[in-house]
Amino acid sequence: MVLVVSDGRVRFTELSVHGETIVVTHQGKVKRVKFDEGEEF
């Protein structure tokens, strides 16, 4: 699980089993959380 705190707001989400979680910021504030999931062969 990931917990993000920005500008007095708190969000949390489950992490994917395989992949990346990217936190995008703008001017010191969180703008979005992106997920890039994949699987190895």
Backbone as a printed PyTorch tensor [residue, N CA C, xyz], in Angstrom:
tensor([[[  0.8510,  -1.1690,   0.0000],
         [  0.0000,   0.0000,   0.0000],
         [  0.8990,   1.2350,   0.0000]],

        [[  0.4580,   2.2690,  -0.6770],
         [  1.1880,   3.5330,  -0.6850],
         [  0.2810,   4.6050,  -0.0900]],

        [[  0.8630,   5.4680,   0.7200],
         [  0.1520,   6.5700,   1.3670],
         [  0.7900,   7.8720,   0.9000]],

        [[  0.0020,   8.7810,   0.3280],
         [  0.5070,  10.0460,  -0.1940],
         [ -0.1790,  11.1820,   0.5620]],

        [[  0.6220,  12.0930,   1.1140],
         [  0.1060,  13.2570,   1.8290],
         [  0.5940,  14.4990,   1.1000]],

        [[ -0.3360,  15.3680,   0.6780],
         [  0.0340,  16.5710,  -0.0540],
         [ -1.0110,  17.6500,   0.1810]],

        [[ -0.5560,  18.8200,   0.5900],
         [ -1.4200,  19.9900,   0.7290],
         [ -2.6210,  19.7110,   1.6380]],

        [[ -2.3750,  18.9720,   2.7330],
         [ -3.4370,  18.6880,   3.6890],
         [ -4.3770,  17.5660,   3.2850]],

        [[ -4.1370,  16.9260,   2.1560],
         [ -4.9840,  15.8210,   1.6860],
         [ -4.2010,  14.5150,   1.7820]],

        [[ -4.8980,  13.4560,   2.1210],
         [ -4.2770,  12.1440,   2.2490],
         [ -4.9890,  11.1730,   1.3190]],

        [[ -4.2080,  10.4150,   0.5550],
         [ -4.7620,   9.3890,  -0.3330],
         [ -3.9480,   8.1240,  -0.1300]],

        [[ -4.5850,   6.9840,  -0.2830],
         [ -3.8550,   5.7310,  -0.2510],
         [ -4.4270,   4.7870,  -1.2880]],

        [[ -3.5830,   3.8790,  -1.7620],
         [ -3.9990,   2.9260,  -2.7870],
         [ -3.1630,   1.6650,  -2.6740]],

        [[ -3.6970,   0.5710,  -3.1690],
         [ -2.9710,  -0.6900,  -3.2100],
         [ -1.9150,  -0.6340,  -4.3100]],

        [[ -0.7780,  -1.2550,  -4.0680],
         [  0.2650,  -1.3560,  -5.0800],
         [  0.0060,  -2.5830,  -5.9500]],

        [[  0.3950,  -2.4980,  -7.2240],
         [  0.2210,  -3.6350,  -8.1250],
         [  1.2550,  -4.7100,  -7.7940]],

        [[  0.9570,  -5.9330,  -8.1750],
         [  1.8530,  -7.0540,  -7.8920],
         [  3.1650,  -6.9120,  -8.6800]],

        [[  3.0640,  -6.5650,  -9.9630],
         [  4.2320,  -6.3520, -10.8160],
         [  4.0530,  -5.0070, -11.5030]],

        [[  4.9760,  -4.0810, -11.3140],
         [  4.8740,  -2.8130, -12.0210],
         [  5.5030,  -1.6680, -11.2630]],

        [[  5.2190,  -0.4780, -11.7330],
         [  5.7450,   0.7480, -11.1290],
         [  4.5880,   1.6360, -10.7060]],

        [[  4.8020,   2.3660,  -9.6260],
         [  3.8680,   3.4060,  -9.1920],
         [  4.6430,   4.7130,  -9.2200]],

        [[  4.1590,   5.6770,  -9.9870],
         [  4.8640,   6.9390, -10.1970],
         [  4.0310,   8.0680,  -9.5990]],

        [[  4.6380,   8.8560,  -8.7110],
         [  3.9730,  10.0130,  -8.1160],
         [  4.4530,  11.2420,  -8.8670]],

        [[  3.5350,  11.9620,  -9.5030],
         [  3.8590,  13.1440, -10.3090],
         [  3.5340,  14.3840,  -9.4750]],

        [[  4.5160,  15.2910,  -9.3710],
         [  4.3190,  16.5250,  -8.6040],
         [  4.4280,  17.7420,  -9.5080]],

        [[  3.8460,  18.8460,  -9.0500],
         [  3.9300,  20.1350,  -9.7460],
         [  3.9270,  21.2170,  -8.6830]],

        [[  4.9700,  22.0180,  -8.6540],
         [  5.1330,  23.0970,  -7.6860],
         [  4.9930,  22.6000,  -6.2500]],

        [[  5.5990,  21.4300,  -5.9820],
         [  5.6240,  20.8860,  -4.6330],
         [  4.3490,  20.1980,  -4.1800]],

        [[  3.3770,  20.0500,  -5.0760],
         [  2.1230,  19.3800,  -4.7390],
         [  1.9380,  18.1700,  -5.6420]],

        [[  1.3250,  17.1310,  -5.1080],
         [  1.0690,  15.9330,  -5.8890],
         [ -0.0550,  16.2100,  -6.8810]],

        [[  0.1970,  15.9310,  -8.1590],
         [ -0.8190,  16.1290,  -9.2010],
         [ -1.5250,  14.8330,  -9.5470]],

        [[ -0.7730,  13.7090,  -9.6190],
         [ -1.3980,  12.4280,  -9.9630],
         [ -0.4830,  11.2910,  -9.5410]],

        [[ -1.0690,  10.1190,  -9.4590],
         [ -0.3340,   8.8810,  -9.2210],
         [ -0.6130,   7.9810, -10.4200]],

        [[  0.4600,   7.5440, -11.1070],
         [  0.3120,   6.7150, -12.2920],
         [  0.7800,   5.2920, -11.9830]],

        [[  0.1260,   4.3330, -12.6170],
         [  0.4840,   2.9260, -12.4670],
         [  0.8880,   2.3670, -13.8100]],

        [[  2.0310,   1.6710, -13.8420],
         [  2.5110,   0.9820, -15.0360],
         [  2.6900,  -0.4760, -14.6450]],

        [[  1.7540,  -1.3180, -15.0740],
         [  1.7800,  -2.7230, -14.6940],
         [  2.3330,  -3.5740, -15.8210]],

        [[  2.9790,  -4.6540, -15.4520],
         [  3.5290,  -5.5500, -16.4370],
         [  3.7890,  -6.9110, -15.8160]],

        [[  4.1360,  -7.8580, -16.6790],
         [  4.4500,  -9.2040, -16.2410],
         [  5.6280,  -9.7150, -17.0220]],

        [[  6.5400, -10.4360, -16.3480],
         [  7.6600, -11.0500, -17.0340],
         [  7.2170, -12.3690, -17.6280]],

        [[  7.8130, -12.7510, -18.7680],
         [  7.5250, -14.0480, -19.3910],
         [  8.5110, -15.0590, -18.8600]]])
